[in-house]
Amino acid sequence: MKTILGIGAGAGLASALLFAVITTGNPLAVLLYFVSPLPVLLAALGWNHRAGLAAAAAGAVLVGLLFSLKGGAAYALTVALPAWWYAYLTLLARAEDGPPEWFPIGRVLFWMVLVSSAITLAVSISIGGGDYKAFGHAFERIIGVLRQIGSDMDELPAETRGMSVPELARLMAVVAPPVSAAIGVGSAALLLWIAARIVRASGRLPRPWPFIPAVALPNVALMLLGASAVLGVLLHGFAGLGARSLAASLAMAYCLQGLAVIHVLTQGVAGRVGILSAVYVAFVMLPGWPALLYALLGVADAVLGIRARRFAKNPPPAPTST
């Protein structure tokens, strides 16, 4: 137990340091900030969830000492505890009569959607102090700071360059939180995959490796996507922001499901590596419409069972043991 807690504490300190570098303002610090959940994931997947909790606690204490109690709480709630929870769900299993039944990866992805959208809403409310107008004014201050430090506003899309600061701030208040929520889902899924691959290579991953292209969101996600998209248009203030953030998070999750569909449909196709490379380059380098197309493909798969028909002819491989 002491070894597990010690490993968890060391992972938490590493995670906290990665989180803290964002204060330097260096562009590389942003990347390090995004990977700050990785040590917590590694501890929880490679040892057990207690090591993950120890990492979360140690990281929160260090951030609290470096900055403030509020900073430590923010680290715990937005970085460490979500990472621990995703790892905990990944290794959750039910064994009755026969081999263990592992928690479906699609449901882990669904939890990422819920957590990312909830964090986005909570942070937005915190920024505005519970007042949506104050939340919009915060973007006015951000734009003002960017202009004072000489940031090139000409890099903005052409249709936004003629906007006044209040107009641009209102647009950012509508668009920025959903985009942040969607990025949160994508980064959480990527980091969990990276951590699991590392732990698997070390031989410490208890769960057999699943066939990732078969991962599917639960049926309730599709209904939630439709409802949140409609409510995001009809509602105003933080209620509308929360609905839009949830819709964007679900869209990203269905985008990942759409990528899984492409993996399945291209199996056995000549030039598959080139096709998949082009798909991912478009996803990374052209954010926007490619992700929307992949999300629509993921929704089509949920409605029409595209992969299910393919798997009926060629069943997916069974999970492979570590």
Number of C-alpha atoms within 10 A of each C-alpha: 8 8 10 20 20 15 18 31 23 20 27 33 22 21 30 31 17 21 23 20 17 17 10 10 9 11 9 11 17 16 14 18 19 17 18 25 32 24 27 35 37 28 30 32 28 23 20 21 24 17 30 33 24 25 36 33 21 26 29 29 22 22 25 19 12 14 12 14 15 12 18 21 17 17 26 24 16 18 26 30 21 22 27 30 19 24 25 21 17 22 19 15 15 11 9 8 6 7 9 12 11 16 16 18 20 17 17 22 26 21 18 27 28 17 22 27 29 17 22 24 23 15 15 21 18 12 17 16 12 14 15 19 14 14 21 22 19 17 21 21 14 13 18 14 12 13 12 9 8 9 12 9 12 9 9 9 9 9 7 14 13 10 12 10 17 15 14 18 22 17 15 15 22 20 15 15 23 24 16 18 30 24 16 22 26 20 16 23 18 13 20 21 14 15 23 22 15 16 21 19 11 11 12 14 22 16 20 14 15 17 13 16 18 19 18 24 23 15 10 9 20 17 10 15 21 13 14 22 19 15 18 22 12 11 15 14 15 21 15 19 27 27 26 28 32 30 27 26 29 31 26 25 28 31 24 25 28 26 23 21 23 20 18 18 15 14 11 8 9 9 10 15 13 9 15 15 11 11 16 14 13 15 19 11 9 11 11 11 11 18 23 17 16 25 22 17 22 28 22 15 20 21 11 11 13 16 22 15 12 14 14 9 8 10 12 17 10 10 12 10 12 14
